[in-house]
Amino acid sequence: MRPDDDLPRDPFGMTDEELAAQLRATQCEGLLWELVIALWEPFAERTLHALILNGQINARLKRLLRRAGPRLYDDEQLRLSNHPAEREELVAEAVADGLIHMRKHGLLGRKWSPEGGATLTTYFVNTVVLCLPSALRRWRSTRGGPLIAWHDDLADLEAAGLLPTPRTDDAEDAAVELLDQTITEMLYPLSEIVQQWRLRPDDGFAEAARRCGIARSTAYRLLQTYREERLRRPPRVQHRDPEDQS
């Protein structure tokens, strides 16, 4: 398929403006939102795969950003072309990020409007493309070793005061304890997926989700929602043991 092939304008018998109004009225929740996701996610995935494989992704990024910016390097494009599993993980992360941004900014934040000239589907795909650099940065970090990107996420949250402070002074033990504490706060099935990921990190997050019987796109959406919610929480107040206070 060509990257710019679009879906029918009215799959729900509504114009884009009417569909956006319905989604905003329900705060992008409920059956209609799930149906929209079921259409948008696979379409965005196919489009992003095509843009990477045919070498058009950098041109699309430059056009959307209206300037030179993040790009996929030649060796990375070759690797992603030759390793479909890695490409699928990268694309799934970008689509999950894009869905959150579409809901928060494009729809509820009213960044999308029919006056902009793009259909809702095209706007969503462009949002996903713009989320690729962040997903690409995480993908690059994982190539240095299993779970590096995940530990980077934890480190950022810890620095912001959003995670409990480990009780041990040993750096390696502290990292394990921090991860254990974080997983216990996750809701099922995300907690189970991450536990499976820890057991076989080289298989990747998507494979861990498959072993748990969770669709890849759903798993990434759960993970990105979790990240977003953690960053919205107020910092923890760290209480010192009274015996340690002078």
VOBA-1610 file (N, C-alpha, C; in pm, whole numbers, padded with zeros to 5 digits, always signed):
BEGIN
Met+00083-00120+00000Met+00000+00000+00000Met+00087+00125+00000Arg+00031+00233-00049Arg+00103+00360-00045Arg+00085+00422+00092Pro+00187+00493+00144Pro+00178+00550+00278Pro+00060+00644+00297Asp+00015+00712+00193Asp-00090+00811+00211Asp-00229+00759+00177Asp-00243+00629+00152Asp-00377+00574+00132Asp-00458+00598+00258Asp-00578+00652+00244Asp-00659+00687+00360Asp-00777+00592+00373Leu-00839+00592+00492Leu-00959+00515+00515Leu-01079+00591+00459Pro-01194+00524+00443Pro-01315+00595+00401Pro-01344+00711+00495Arg-01394+00819+00441Arg-01417+00939+00521Arg-01524+00918+00628Asp-01622+00831+00603Asp-01732+00818+00698Asp-01760+00672+00734Pro-01664+00600+00796Pro-01687+00459+00831Pro-01801+00441+00931Phe-01837+00548+01003Phe-01944+00539+01102Phe-02070+00613+01055Gly-02073+00649+00927Gly-02188+00721+00877Gly-02193+00865+00924Met-02077+00917+00967Met-02068+01055+01015Met-01955+01126+00944Thr-01964+01256+00936Thr-01850+01334+00889Thr-01744+01334+00998Asp-01622+01373+00962Asp-01516+01381+01063Asp-01554+01477+01174Glu-01617+01587+01139Glu-01656+01685+01241Glu-01758+01627+01337Glu-01853+01551+01283Glu-01954+01488+01369Glu-01891+01381+01457Leu-01799+01304+01399Leu-01731+01200+01476Leu-01649+01262+01589Ala-01576+01368+01558Ala-01496+01436+01661Ala-01585+01489+01773Ala-01701+01543+01736Ala-01793+01597+01837Ala-01843+01486+01928Gln-01873+01368+01870Gln-01919+01255+01951Gln-01809+01207+02045Leu-01688+01199+01995Leu-01576+01153+02078Leu-01548+01251+02191Arg-01554+01379+02162Arg-01532+01479+02266Arg-01642+01476+02371Ala-01763+01451+02327Ala-01876+01447+02420Ala-01863+01331+02518Thr-01799+01223+02475Thr-01780+01107+02563Thr-01640+01103+02623Gln-01563+01212+02608Gln-01426+01219+02660Gln-01338+01107+02605Cys-01367+01068+02479Cys-01290+00960+02414Cys-01290+00834+02498Glu-01406+00795+02543Glu-01423+00672+02619Glu-01543+00598+02564Gly-01553+00469+02596Gly-01669+00392+02556Gly-01653+00321+02423Leu-01764+00266+02374Leu-01762+00179+02256Leu-01716+00251+02131Leu-01765+00373+02107Leu-01726+00444+01985Leu-01576+00466+01980Trp-01517+00504+02091Trp-01372+00526+02097Trp-01297+00396+02067Glu-01345+00285+02123Glu-01279+00157+02097Glu-01290+00119+01950Leu-01404+00148+01888Leu-01419+00119+01745Leu-01326+00205+01661Val-01311+00332+01699Val-01221+00421+01628Val-01077+00371+01639Ile-01038+00331+01761Ile-00904+00278+01782Ile-00881+00155+01694Ala-00982+00068+01687Ala-00969-00055+01608Ala-00945-00025+01460Leu-00992+00091+01412Leu-00967+00131+01274Leu-00834+00204+01260Trp-00809+00295+01351Trp-00691+00382+01338Trp-00560+00308+01360Glu-00553+00225+01465Glu-00426+00163+01501Glu-00364+00079+01389Pro-00437-00017+01332Pro-00375-00098+01226Pro-00341-00015+01103Phe-00423+00086+01073Phe-00395+00170+00957Phe-00266+00249+00978Ala-00250+00308+01098Ala-00128+00384+01128Ala-00006+00294+01129Glu-00022+00171+01179Glu+00090+00077+01180Glu+00134+00044+01038Arg+00038+00014+00951Arg+00072-00018+00812Arg+00142+00100+00744Thr+00090+00220+00771Thr+00148+00339+00708Thr+00291+00362+00755Leu+00314+00349+00885Leu+00448+00373+00939Leu+00546+00266+00891His+00502+00142+00884His+00587+00036+00827His+00626+00073+00685Ala+00529+00118+00606Ala+00555+00150+00466Ala+00653+00268+00454Leu+00636+00369+00537Leu+00724+00486+00532Leu+00868+00448+00565Ile+00886+00357+00660Ile+01021+00313+00697Ile+01081+00227+00586Leu+01003+00134+00535Leu+01054+00040+00435Leu+01085+00105+00301Asn+01005+00206+00262Asn+01031+00268+00132Asn+01119+00392+00142Gly+01171+00419+00264Gly+01267+00529+00280Gly+01206+00668+00281Gln+01075+00680+00301Gln+01010+00811+00298Gln+00991+00873+00437Ile+01030+00800+00542Ile+01000+00848+00677Ile+01068+00981+00708Asn+01195+00999+00668Asn+01265+01124+00699Asn+01201+01243+00627Ala+01159+01221+00503Ala+01094+01329+00429Ala+00962+01366+00494Arg+00888+01266+00544Arg+00760+01296+00611Arg+00785+01373+00740Leu+00884+01332+00817Leu+00917+01404+00940Leu+00954+01549+00911Lys+01038+01568+00811Lys+01081+01704+00777Lys+00962+01789+00732Arg+00871+01728+00655Arg+00755+01804+00608Arg+00663+01842+00724Leu+00643+01751+00817Leu+00554+01780+00930Leu+00616+01880+01026Leu+00747+01869+01045Leu+00816+01960+01137Leu+00847+02095+01072Arg+00842+02097+00936Arg+00873+02217+00858Arg+01018+02262+00877Arg+01102+02168+00916Arg+01244+02199+00934Arg+01320+02067+00946Ala+01452+02077+00936Ala+01533+01957+00958Ala+01524+01919+01106Gly+01514+01793+01134Gly+01502+01751+01273Gly+01543+01607+01291Pro+01476+01535+01381Pro+01510+01394+01405Pro+01497+01314+01276Arg+01585+01216+01260Arg+01579+01136+01139Arg+01625+00993+01168Leu+01586+00904+01081Leu+01630+00765+01087Leu+01755+00752+01002Tyr+01864+00705+01062Tyr+01990+00695+00988Tyr+01989+00574+00895Asp+02077+00578+00795Asp+02077+00474+00692Asp+02097+00335+00752Asp+02190+00323+00846Asp+02214+00191+00905Asp+02095+00145+00988Glu+02025+00241+01049Glu+01907+00206+01128Glu+01793+00162+01035Gln+01778+00231+00924Gln+01673+00192+00830Gln+01700+00054+00774Leu+01827+00023+00747Leu+01863-00110+00698Leu+01833-00215+00803Arg+01868-00186+00928Arg+01844-00283+01036Arg+01694-00307+01053Leu+01616-00200+01053Leu+01472-00213+01071Leu+01407-00286+00953Ser+01464-00267+00835Ser+01412-00337+00717Ser+01440-00486+00726Asn+01555-00521+00783Asn+01597-00661+00789Asn+01551-00734+00916His+01500-00657+01013His+01455-00718+01139His+01311-00674+01166Pro+01215-00743+01108Pro+01074-00704+01123Pro+01026-00694+01268Ala+01078-00782+01355Ala+01034-00779+01495Ala+01072-00647+01561Glu+01194-00599+01534Glu+01235-00471+01591Glu+01152-00357+01534Arg+01126-00364+01404Arg+01044-00259+01341Arg+00904-00259+01400Glu+00849-00377+01423Glu+00715-00386+01479Glu+00708-00324+01619Glu+00813-00346+01699Glu+00814-00288+01833Glu+00823-00137+01826Leu+00909-00087+01739Leu+00925+00057+01724Leu+00794+00120+01677Val+00732+00061+01578Val+00606+00113+01525Val+00497+00108+01630Ala+00489-00001+01705Ala+00385-00014+01807Ala+00400+00094+01915Glu+00524+00123+01954Glu+00545+00229+02054Glu+00501+00364+02000Ala+00536+00394+01876Ala+00499+00523+01817Ala+00348+00535+01805Val+00281+00427+01767Val+00135+00430+01754Val+00070+00449+01891Ala+00123+00382+01994Ala+00067+00398+02129Ala+00085+00542+02177Asp+00203+00599+02155Asp+00225+00740+02190Asp+00129+00829+02112Gly+00116+00801+01983Gly+00031+00884+01898Gly-00113+00882+01941Leu-00162+00766+01986Leu-00300+00756+02029Leu-00325+00842+02152Ile-00231+00841+02244Ile-00246+00924+02364Ile-00245+01071+02328His-00153+01112+02239His-00147+01252+02197His-00272+01292+02118Met-00322+01200+02037Met-00442+01231+01958Met-00560+01256+02050Arg-00576+01171+02150Arg-00688+01188+02244Arg-00674+01316+02325Lys-00552+01335+02380Lys-00531+01447+02471Lys-00527+01581+02401His-00457+01587+02289His-00438+01715+02221His-00526+01732+02097Gly-00527+01629+02011Gly-00602+01644+01887Gly-00751+01656+01907Leu-00806+01572+01999Leu-00950+01572+02020Leu-00991+01653+02141Leu-00952+01608+02261Leu-00994+01681+02381Leu-00930+01819+02388Gly-00807+01833+02336Gly-00742+01963+02333Gly-00779+02046+02211Arg-00860+01988+02122Arg-00915+02057+02004Arg-00808+02109+01909Lys-00696+02037+01902Lys-00595+02076+01803Lys-00641+02041+01662Trp-00722+01932+01650Trp-00775+01900+01519Trp-00903+01978+01493Ser-00916+02029+01375Ser-01040+02092+01330Ser-01050+02071+01179Pro-01173+02067+01125Pro-01187+02044+00981Pro-01124+02155+00898Glu-01107+02273+00958Glu-01046+02384+00885Glu-00899+02357+00855Gly-00838+02263+00928Gly-00697+02233+00905Gly-00671+02161+00774Gly-00775+02103+00717Gly-00761+02039+00586Gly-00729+01891+00590Ala-00697+01835+00707Ala-00664+01693+00717Ala-00783+01617+00776Thr-00806+01497+00725Thr-00908+01412+00786Thr-00860+01371+00925Leu-00952+01321+01006Leu-00914+01273+01138Leu-00809+01162+01127Thr-00827+01073+01031Thr-00733+00962+01014Thr-00595+01012+00975Thr-00590+01104+00880Thr-00461+01159+00838Thr-00394+01234+00951Tyr-00473+01310+01026Tyr-00418+01383+01141Tyr-00359+01285+01242Phe-00429+01174+01265Phe-00377+01075+01359Phe-00247+01014+01309Val-00243+00978+01181Val-00121+00920+01126Val-00005+01018+01138Asn-00029+01145+01108Asn+00077+01245+01122Asn+00121+01260+01267Thr+00026+01248+01360Thr+00060+01252+01503Thr+00151+01136+01538Val+00120+01018+01484Val+00202+00900+01509Val+00343+00921+01454Val+00353+00976+01334Val+00485+01001+01273Val+00564+01096+01362Leu+00499+01198+01415Leu+00569+01294+01501Leu+00610+01233+01635Cys+00546+01122+01672Cys+00584+01052+01795Cys+00697+00953+01771Leu+00731+00930+01644Leu+00836+00833+01613Leu+00971+00869+01675Pro+01015+00998+01673Pro+01147+01027+01731Pro+01163+00982+01876Ser+01058+00999+01958Ser+01067+00955+02098Ser+01077+00803+02106Ala+00995+00734+02026Ala+01002+00588+02022Ala+01138+00542+01969Leu+01190+00615+01871Leu+01320+00583+01813Leu+01431+00599+01917Arg+01422+00703+01999Arg+01522+00724+02103Arg+01522+00608+02202Arg+01405+00560+02238Arg+01397+00445+02330Arg+01449+00320+02262Trp+01418+00302+02134Trp+01466+00185+02060Trp+01618+00186+02054Arg+01677+00303+02030Arg+01823+00311+02024Arg+01885+00271+02156Ser+01824+00312+02265Ser+01882+00281+02396Ser+01872+00133+02427Thr+01767+00066+02378Thr+01754-00077+02408Thr+01857-00159+02334Arg+01915-00105+02227Arg+02017-00180+02153Arg+02145-00194+02234Gly+02159-00113+02340Gly+02278-00124+02423Gly+02266-00232+02527Gly+02148-00288+02546Gly+02129-00393+02645Gly+01985-00404+02686Pro+01942-00519+02734Pro+01803-00541+02770Pro+01755-00444+02878Leu+01635-00393+02859Leu+01565-00312+02960Leu+01631-00179+02993Ile+01729-00134+02912Ile+01791-00005+02942Ile+01688+00106+02934Ala+01606+00103+02830Ala+01504+00208+02815Ala+01408+00207+02932Trp+01371+00088+02978Trp+01280+00080+03091Trp+01343+00138+03217His+01468+00107+03241His+01536+00161+03358His+01555+00312+03344Asp+01572+00362+03221Asp+01579+00507+03201Asp+01448+00572+03241Asp+01336+00510+03205Asp+01206+00562+03246Asp+01197+00569+03398Leu+01240+00462+03464Leu+01234+00458+03610Leu+01323+00565+03671Ala+01440+00584+03612Ala+01532+00685+03665Ala+01472+00825+03653Asp+01405+00852+03540Asp+01340+00983+03524Asp+01231+01003+03628Leu+01152+00900+03652Leu+01045+00911+03750Leu+01101+00926+03891Glu+01209+00854+03919Glu+01270+00863+04052Glu+01325+01004+04075Ala+01390+01059+03970Ala+01447+01193+03984Ala+01340+01297+04007Ala+01220+01271+03954Ala+01109+01366+03972Ala+01037+01344+04104Gly+01085+01250+04185Gly+01022+01224+04314Gly+00895+01144+04303Leu+00878+01069+04193Leu+00755+00997+04170Leu+00764+00848+04202Leu+00880+00805+04251Leu+00897+00666+04287Leu+00952+00657+04429Pro+00925+00546+04496Pro+00981+00529+04630Pro+01132+00516+04626Thr+01197+00557+04732Thr+01342+00547+04739Thr+01381+00407+04788Pro+01463+00334+04716Pro+01504+00201+04761Pro+01568+00206+04899Arg+01555+00096+04971Arg+01604+00094+05109Arg+01748+00045+05119Thr+01810+00012+05006Thr+01946-00040+05009Thr+02042+00058+04944Asp+02167+00056+04985Asp+02268+00145+04930Asp+02338+00084+04809Asp+02325-00047+04789Asp+02390-00112+04675Asp+02316-00073+04547Ala+02389-00021+04449Ala+02326+00032+04328Ala+02246-00074+04253Glu+02305-00193+04234Glu+02236-00298+04159Glu+02113-00348+04233Asp+02128-00371+04365Asp+02014-00416+04444Asp+01906-00308+04449Ala+01948-00182+04453Ala+01852-00072+04457Ala+01769-00066+04330Ala+01834-00090+04215Ala+01763-00087+04087Ala+01659-00198+04082Val+01696-00318+04130Val+01602-00430+04131Val+01487-00400+04225Glu+01518-00347+04343Glu+01413-00316+04440Glu+01318-00210+04386Leu+01374-00110+04320Leu+01293-00003+04263Leu+01198-00058+04157Leu+01248-00148+04074Leu+01165-00207+03970Leu+01057-00294+04033Asp+01092-00371+04137Asp+00993-00454+04205Asp+00881-00369+04263Gln+00919-00259+04329Gln+00818-00172+04391Gln+00728-00109+04286Thr+00787-00073+04174Thr+00708-00009+04068Thr+00608-00107+04008Ile+00651-00230+03983Ile+00562-00330+03923Ile+00444-00359+04015Thr+00467-00360+04146Thr+00357-00389+04238Thr+00249-00281+04232Glu+00285-00161+04186Glu+00187-00053+04176Glu+00111-00053+04044Met+00156-00134+03948Met+00089-00141+03818Met-00037-00225+03827Leu-00135-00189+03746Leu-00257-00267+03738Leu-00236-00386+03645Tyr-00312-00493+03667Tyr-00311-00606+03575Tyr-00385-00563+03449Pro-00343-00599+03327Pro-00238-00698+03297Pro-00099-00638+03274Leu-00083-00505+03288Leu+00048-00447+03263Leu+00152-00505+03356Ser+00116-00526+03482Ser+00213-00582+03578Ser+00260-00719+03534Glu+00170-00801+03482Glu+00207-00935+03437Glu+00296-00928+03313Ile+00265-00836+03223Ile+00346-00822+03101Ile+00489-00784+03137Val+00504-00686+03227Val+00638-00641+03265Val+00713-00751+03338Gln+00644-00829+03421Gln+00709-00942+03487Gln+00761-01042+03384Gln+00681-01070+03281Gln+00725-01161+03175Gln+00842-01101+03098Trp+00840-00970+03080Trp+00949-00900+03010Trp+01079-00915+03087Arg+01069-00905+03220Arg+01189-00918+03303Arg+01249-01058+03293Leu+01162-01160+03283Leu+01210-01297+03278Leu+01289-01325+03150Arg+01242-01266+03038Arg+01310-01288+02909Arg+01320-01155+02835Pro+01404-01065+02883Pro+01410-00929+02829Pro+01452-00922+02683Asp+01534-01016+02638Asp+01579-01010+02499Asp+01466-01035+02400Asp+01358-01097+02445Asp+01245-01125+02356Asp+01166-00998+02324Gly+01179-00896+02410Gly+01108-00771+02386Gly+00974-00764+02457Phe+00926-00641+02470Phe+00800-00614+02540Phe+00681-00674+02464Ala+00682-00663+02330Ala+00570-00714+02251Ala+00555-00866+02268Glu+00667-00939+02271Glu+00661-01084+02288Glu+00611-01119+02428Ala+00651-01038+02527Ala+00601-01060+02663Ala+00450-01045+02667Ala+00399-00945+02595Ala+00254-00924+02590Ala+00186-01043+02522Arg+00247-01096+02415Arg+00189-01211+02345Arg+00180-01331+02437Arg+00285-01354+02518Arg+00282-01467+02612Arg+00171-01452+02715Cys+00132-01328+02742Cys+00024-01303+02838Cys-00112-01301+02771Gly-00114-01318+02638Gly-00240-01317+02566Gly-00296-01178+02544Ile-00209-01075+02546Ile-00251-00937+02528Ile-00203-00886+02392Ala-00291-00822+02318Ala-00254-00768+02187Ala-00142-00665+02203Arg-00049-00665+02107Arg+00067-00575+02114Arg+00025-00429+02128Ser-00069-00386+02046Ser-00110-00245+02051Ser-00173-00211+02185Thr-00249-00305+02241Thr-00310-00282+02373Thr-00203-00272+02480Ala-00103-00359+02473Ala+00004-00357+02573Ala+00081-00226+02571Tyr+00116-00177+02451Tyr+00188-00051+02444Tyr+00102+00066+02490Arg-00027+00058+02461Arg-00115+00165+02507Arg-00122+00166+02659Leu-00127+00048+02722Leu-00127+00040+02868Leu+00002+00099+02926Leu+00115+00067+02861Leu+00244+00115+02910Leu+00254+00267+02897Gln+00212+00321+02783Gln+00222+00465+02764Gln+00125+00539+02854Thr+00007+00483+02876Thr-00089+00545+02968Thr-00033+00546+03109Tyr+00033+00436+03146Tyr+00095+00429+03279Tyr+00202+00536+03295Arg+00288+00551+03193Arg+00392+00654+03199Arg+00332+00793+03215Glu+00228+00819+03136Glu+00166+00951+03140Glu+00101+00977+03276Glu+00033+00877+03329Glu-00034+00895+03459Glu+00066+00914+03571Arg+00180+00843+03565Arg+00281+00859+03670Arg+00336+01001+03671Leu+00357+01057+03554Leu+00413+01192+03547Leu+00312+01299+03588Arg+00183+01264+03591Arg+00083+01360+03634Arg+00066+01361+03786Arg+00115+01256+03851Arg+00097+01247+03996Arg+00187+01346+04070Pro+00143+01396+04185Pro+00230+01484+04264Pro+00347+01405+04320Pro+00462+01468+04341Pro+00579+01398+04395Pro+00548+01335+04530Arg+00611+01221+04552Arg+00596+01156+04682Arg+00668+01237+04790Val+00614+01234+04908Val+00682+01293+05023Val+00759+01181+05091Gln+00889+01193+05091Gln+00971+01088+05150Gln+00981+01108+05300His+00934+01010+05378His+00936+01020+05523His+01058+00947+05579Arg+01133+01015+05657Arg+01251+00954+05718Arg+01211+00884+05846Asp+01282+00776+05877Asp+01261+00707+06003Asp+01296+00800+06118Pro+01205+00817+06216Pro+01234+00908+06329Pro+01365+00877+06397Glu+01405+00746+06400Glu+01530+00710+06467Glu+01652+00761+06392Asp+01632+00793+06261Asp+01744+00841+06182Asp+01759+00993+06193Gln+01658+01060+06252Gln+01662+01205+06262Gln+01735+01247+06389Ser+01816+01347+06376Ser+01890+01393+06494Ser+01813+01504+06562
//
